[in-house]
Amino acid sequence: MGDFTIEDMLAIQQALQEKYKDKWEPIGPEAGKHKLLWMLGEVGEVIDIIKKNGD
């Protein structure tokens, strides 16, 4: 496999977004905020488990 560029990644994302447009929310700042907040919540849960149980 050759070099994988940002342009390649964007093209794949656009193709996926088009394919699943009826199932996924549109890409935009609000969707990005929701995904980021969800991810931070999940990371917080992992941190709590590590603190409780150790490494």
C-alpha positions, 0 to 999 in steps of 0.5 A: 500500500502506498502513502495514505494522504489526508485527501484519501481520508477525506474522500473515504469519509465523504463516501461513507457519509453519503452512503449512510446519510439516512443513518448518520447525523450530518457532519458539522460543528454541532455533531463534532461537539456531541462526539467529542463530549461523548468521547470525553465521557467514555475516557472519564469512565475508563479513568474511573475503572483504572483508579478503582482497580489499578493498572 
